[in-house]
Each structure stands twice: as structure tokens, then as C-alpha cells.
Amino acid sequence: MLDSYRLRLLVAVADTGSIAGAAATVGCSAAAASQQLAVLEREARAQLLERSARSVRLSNAGRLLTDHARRILADLDTAARAVAAAGSETAAHLRIASFATATRRVVAPAMIAMRRRHPGTELTFTEMEPEESVPAVAAGRVDVALTHQYAGFPGPSVRGLHEQLVFTDPLLLAVPATLAADPEPPGPAGAELRAYAGADWISGISAQGFQAVTEMACHVAGFEPRIRSRADTYPVQLDLVAAGLGVALVPRSAAARRPGVALLEITAPAHLARTVHVTTRTSDRSPAVAAFRQELVRHRRRGPGPP
């Protein structure tokens, strides 16, 4: 196989007209250049230079190889620049995934800041729940994902992944305002879930995975919730609560205030919360990934919302 360094020497001979000039171009001694050109002739199995006591000129084979060498070296230089750009935060393609709540509170502001600070970085986004985004990061389909985990829930495997805590998102109990105003169960200062064991409940669409947090929390509190309604998003769940159709567990970051809904701090079971992480591949040392991770952490103050 022909060596690129020796090809550069041959091109330099063609450009300068001498071995000494070629040596000066690539930064070596004339003796070393002459030796390397001899090696190149052996590799090419052809006489590339016609030497005399006072001059050197390219042979027909030398001119042919020089033409090819110019194209080869140009391609190598282009490839080197492309690889360098791919590893640069200023010229990269960053694939981002997040669940809806974190997208509104953290990811969208971080993407705006990323575009302002690093305008050469191309950003693409896909909404995904952690059950999808964690495997997508591991498989290389996504570079950065905002994920969440509830204590006590089995989550996707994070082998080979790096998780950095962004914020902790406590769960609140959303109840119709009229129900919260009753002397029993407890008022807005706090609520025990078991005090609402007889209420109708609103939960996520799925009864499995992270969407089953309502069932899990109620089981910890010692009762089976009577789920009358299911909705895929927290805004719809809050609409149902406002309509008086039941009570619902809502992360603080998704608990937008609205008429007809009271948001209660949960006193028992204690420490009901989800942790929100930025998840990346451990092996991914891309400056763009590091820069976006910093933006997410910078904007984490926007995470938990009302009350």
C-alpha cells in the first residue's frame, strides 16, 4: 500500500523541481527525502524519478502517480476536515429526545440557548418516553435524552450509559377544588393518599411501565385505586380533575394552575417523586453532547413548577 507521506514528497518534488525543495516543503532533510522516495519506488514497483548528478525529474510513471496522488491527498484532507468537524461542538449534528414535560420546561429553552451559543450545531428532536429513549441512546439512534425514573420502578437497562441528575420532580395530588375545600380529606396544606382511597382516580393510558405510577403509589399507601378515567397527557388529566371526574397524581413540573383544581402536597407516602436525568452514552465524548448537557443543567431551575 502506498504511503501518504511519501506521496506528499513526490508531489513536492513535482512542485519544486528538486529533492531538496521537496524536503523543505515537508520538513525533513534531503537525505531522508531521498531515502523515502526510494522506498516509494519499491512500493510502486516502478521508477518514479530520473536522477542525474545535478537534477531530478519525474518519469512517465512518476507523473502518472503524481496526478493520482494529488487527488488522493485532497480526498484525505477533506476527510480529515469532515471528521474534525463531526467532533466539534460548532459543526455537529445532535439528536435529542425527551418526554413532553421536560421538553417544555427544560429541553426547549436549552435548545434555544444551544443554537445561540453554537450556531453551527444542527439540532433534531423526537418526543419519546424513557422506555423508548433509553434504548435509542444505547443503540446510537439518539445522542442525548431527558429521561425520568420513579423510585421502586424497574427501568430500562442503562448499561453503557451515563445518567446525570437534572432535577427532582415531586408528585402532587390534583383534586377538584370543591373536594379540597371539605374538612375531610385534608386541605391544601397536605394530603395523605389513603384519605382518597374512596375517590375516583384518573391515571395514564398504560397500566404498566412509568405510566402506572398511580397504581404503584396507591399500593404503597395501602389501597387499590378505583380508576375511572385514563388520559395520555397531564393537561388532559387536569382537565378531567377540573370537571370533577376524579383525582390524579401529577408531577410538579406538569402541574399548571387552573380553575377548579387544587394541587396538594403529598405527606404520605413520603418522598413520592421522579428523578429527571440527561442520559448519554458513556463512550460519547462529543463536545456538542457536553455542551448541550451543560445547557440542560443550566436550565434545570425551570423544572419543577407550581404550586
C-alpha positions, 0 to 999 in steps of 0.5 A: 500500500502506498504511503501518504507521506511519501506521496506528499514528497513526490508531489513536492518534488513535482512542485519544486523541481528538486529533492531538496525543495521537496524536503523543505516543503515537508520538513525533513532533510534531503537525505531522508527525502531521498531515502523515502522516495526510494522506498516509494519506488519499491512500493510502486514497483516502478521508477518514479524519478530520473536522477542525474548528478545535478537534477531530478525529474519525474518519469512517465510513471512518476507523473502518472502517480503524481496526478493520482496522488494529488487527488488522493491527498485532497480526498484525505484532507477533506476527510480529515476536515469532515471528521474534525468537524463531526467532533466539534461542538460548532459543526455537529449534528445532535439528536435529542429526545425527551418526554413532553414535560421536560421538553417544555420546561427544560429541553426547549429553552436549552435548545434555544440557548444551544443554537445561540451559543453554537450556531453551527450545531444542527439540532433534531428532536423526537418526543419519546418516553424513557422506555423508548429513549433509553434504548435509542441512546444505547443503540446510537439512534439518539445522542442525548435524552431527558429521561425520568425514573420513579423510585421502586420502578424497574427501568430500562437497562442503562448499561453503557450509559451515563445518567446525570441528575437534572432535577427532582420532580415531586408528585402532587395530588390534583383534586377538584377544588370543591373536594379540597375545600371539605374538612375531610380529606385534608386541605391544601396544606397536605394530603395523605393518599389513603384519605382518597382511597374512596375517590375516583382516580384518573391515571395514564393510558398504560397500566404498566411501565412509568405510566402506572405510577398511580397504581404503584403509589396507591399500593404503597399507601395501602389501597387499590385505586378505583380508576375511572378515567385514563388520559395520555397527557397531564393537561388532559388529566387536569382537565378531567380533575377540573370537571370533577371526574376524579383525582390524579397524581401529577408531577410538579413540573406538569402541574399548571394552575387552573380553575377548579383544581387544587394541587396538594402536597403529598405527606404520605407516602413520603418522598413520592417523586421522579428523578429527571436525568440527561442520559448519554452514552458513556463512550460519547465524548462529543463536545456538542453532547457536553455542551448541550448537557451543560445547557440542560443543567443550566436550565434545570431551575425551570423544572419543577413548577407550581404550586 
